[in-house]
Amino acid sequence: APWTGIFTLARNSAKRLSTRASLLHGKVQDVEVCLRSAAGNQNVLDITHRVPFEDACRRVANGTVVSMTAQAPHEHFALEEYVKYFRTKMRAGMVRLDGNLALYVLPPGEDIPALRDNLYVLGPHIPRSGCLLGLVAVAGAAPAATARAPAKPAPAAAQQPADARPPAQAALP
């Protein structure tokens, strides 16, 4: 039988939501990283960052996918509020885990192109509604590359003689 357990989510330590998580695709070891990380944080997976859906979904091929559903009827409203929040922001929530992994929290729905083209190609067993989707994958490649990109041209420009800069700038358009 596939793994099932409890993931308690929070957004910046607030709006706690206890969910029943079920492994849909990938490795139990990735789920265990989530559980270990939560154990070190009052058993909460705290969403502290948001990233574009595309940044999260391009990690699906090497990631682990879980569904997270409300445990009790009174938690359905809170779950739907999370879904609405991420849809409104058009972003995935991100929980930094131990090591270089992150849990990306996504609203379900084939109407979101990044999910349709990356996540739902895994098959019909990926839920289209009534849950949050979690993707455990290597974190931070895109933000780190973006942060470093401006630094690379600066040293090259600094090494050029002053009279070489204007023609280089003129050639850009």
C-alpha positions as CSV (number, residue, x, y, z in Angstrom):
1,A,0.0,0.0,0.0
2,P,1.3,3.5,-0.7
3,W,2.3,5.8,2.1
4,T,-0.3,7.9,3.9
5,G,0.2,10.2,6.9
6,I,-0.3,13.6,8.4
7,F,1.2,16.9,7.1
8,T,0.4,20.0,9.1
9,L,0.9,23.1,6.9
10,A,1.2,26.7,8.0
11,R,1.9,30.0,6.2
12,N,4.5,32.0,8.1
13,S,3.6,30.1,11.3
14,A,-0.1,31.0,10.9
15,K,-3.2,29.4,9.4
16,R,-2.4,25.9,10.4
17,L,-4.0,23.1,8.4
18,S,-3.7,19.5,9.3
19,T,-4.0,17.3,6.2
20,R,-4.0,13.6,5.3
21,A,-1.1,13.2,2.9
22,S,-0.9,10.4,0.4
23,L,2.1,9.4,-1.8
24,L,1.0,9.5,-5.4
25,H,4.3,9.3,-7.3
26,G,8.0,9.1,-6.3
27,K,10.0,8.1,-3.2
28,V,8.9,7.4,0.4
29,Q,12.4,8.7,1.3
30,D,11.3,12.2,0.1
31,V,8.2,12.0,2.3
32,E,10.4,11.0,5.3
33,V,12.5,14.2,4.7
34,C,9.2,16.2,5.1
35,L,8.4,14.4,8.3
36,R,11.9,14.9,9.7
37,S,11.8,18.6,8.8
38,A,8.4,19.1,10.4
39,A,9.6,17.2,13.6
40,G,12.2,19.9,14.0
41,N,9.6,22.7,13.7
42,Q,6.7,21.8,16.1
43,N,5.5,19.2,13.5
44,V,4.6,22.0,11.1
45,L,5.7,22.4,7.4
46,D,5.9,26.2,7.3
47,I,5.4,27.8,3.9
48,T,7.7,30.8,4.0
49,H,8.2,31.5,0.3
50,R,6.2,31.6,-2.9
51,V,7.5,30.7,-6.3
52,P,5.9,30.8,-9.8
53,F,4.1,27.6,-10.7
54,E,6.5,27.1,-13.6
55,D,9.5,27.1,-11.3
56,A,7.9,24.4,-9.1
57,C,6.5,22.3,-11.9
58,R,9.6,21.9,-13.9
59,R,11.0,19.9,-11.0
60,V,8.2,17.2,-11.3
61,A,10.3,14.7,-13.4
62,N,12.7,14.1,-10.5
63,G,10.3,14.8,-7.7
64,T,7.8,13.1,-5.4
65,V,4.1,14.0,-5.5
66,V,1.7,13.8,-2.6
67,S,-1.9,14.8,-2.3
68,M,-3.1,16.6,0.9
69,T,-6.7,16.5,1.8
70,A,-8.7,17.8,4.8
71,Q,-8.7,15.3,7.7
72,A,-12.1,16.4,9.0
73,P,-15.2,18.1,7.6
74,H,-14.5,21.3,9.5
75,E,-11.1,21.6,7.8
76,H,-12.5,21.7,4.3
77,F,-13.0,25.5,4.4
78,A,-9.3,26.0,5.5
79,L,-8.1,23.7,2.7
80,E,-10.2,25.6,0.1
81,E,-8.8,28.9,1.5
82,Y,-5.3,27.6,0.8
83,V,-6.3,26.5,-2.7
84,K,-7.8,30.0,-3.4
85,Y,-4.8,31.8,-1.9
86,F,-2.3,30.0,-4.2
87,R,-4.6,30.4,-7.2
88,T,-5.0,34.1,-6.5
89,K,-1.3,34.7,-6.1
90,M,-0.6,32.4,-9.1
91,R,2.3,31.0,-7.0
92,A,3.2,27.7,-5.3
93,G,4.0,27.8,-1.6
94,M,7.5,26.6,-0.7
95,V,8.7,24.9,2.5
96,R,12.5,24.6,2.9
97,L,13.3,21.0,4.0
98,D,16.4,19.4,5.3
99,G,19.3,19.2,2.8
100,N,18.6,20.7,-0.6
101,L,15.0,19.7,-0.8
102,A,11.8,21.8,-0.7
103,L,8.1,21.0,-0.5
104,Y,6.2,22.9,-3.2
105,V,2.5,23.3,-2.3
106,L,0.2,23.7,-5.3
107,P,-3.5,24.1,-5.9
108,P,-5.0,21.4,-8.2
109,G,-6.4,22.1,-11.6
110,E,-5.7,21.3,-15.2
111,D,-6.6,25.0,-16.1
112,I,-3.1,26.0,-14.8
113,P,-0.8,25.3,-17.8
114,A,2.3,24.5,-15.7
115,L,0.4,21.8,-13.8
116,R,-1.3,20.5,-16.9
117,D,1.9,20.2,-18.9
118,N,4.2,18.9,-16.1
119,L,2.2,17.3,-13.2
120,Y,-0.9,15.9,-14.8
121,V,1.1,14.1,-17.5
122,L,2.1,11.6,-14.8
123,G,-1.4,10.1,-15.1
124,P,-5.1,10.2,-14.1
125,H,-4.2,9.3,-10.5
126,I,-3.2,12.9,-9.8
127,P,-6.2,14.6,-8.3
128,R,-7.8,17.5,-10.2
129,S,-9.7,19.0,-7.2
130,G,-10.5,18.6,-3.5
131,C,-6.9,18.8,-2.3
132,L,-3.6,20.5,-2.3
133,L,-0.8,18.9,-4.2
134,G,2.7,18.7,-2.8
135,L,5.9,18.3,-4.8
136,V,9.1,17.3,-3.0
137,A,12.1,18.2,-5.1
138,V,15.5,19.9,-5.2
139,A,15.1,23.5,-4.2
140,G,16.4,26.8,-5.2
141,A,18.0,26.3,-8.6
142,A,16.1,29.1,-10.4
143,P,16.2,31.8,-7.6
144,A,20.0,31.2,-7.1
145,A,20.7,31.4,-10.9
146,T,18.6,34.6,-11.1
147,A,20.5,36.1,-8.2
148,R,23.9,35.4,-9.7
149,A,23.1,36.4,-13.2
150,P,23.6,40.2,-12.7
151,A,26.9,39.6,-11.0
152,K,28.5,37.9,-14.0
153,P,28.4,40.8,-16.6
154,A,29.6,43.3,-14.0
155,P,33.2,41.9,-13.6
156,A,33.5,41.6,-17.4
157,A,32.4,45.2,-17.9
158,A,34.8,46.4,-15.2
159,Q,37.8,44.7,-17.0
160,Q,37.1,46.4,-20.3
161,P,38.9,49.7,-21.0
162,A,36.6,52.7,-20.6
163,D,36.7,53.5,-24.3
164,A,35.4,49.9,-25.1
165,R,32.2,50.3,-23.2
166,P,30.2,52.7,-25.4
167,P,30.5,50.5,-28.6
168,A,29.6,47.4,-26.6
169,Q,26.5,49.1,-25.3
170,A,25.6,50.3,-28.8
171,A,25.8,46.8,-30.1
172,L,23.2,45.5,-27.6
173,P,20.0,46.5,-29.4
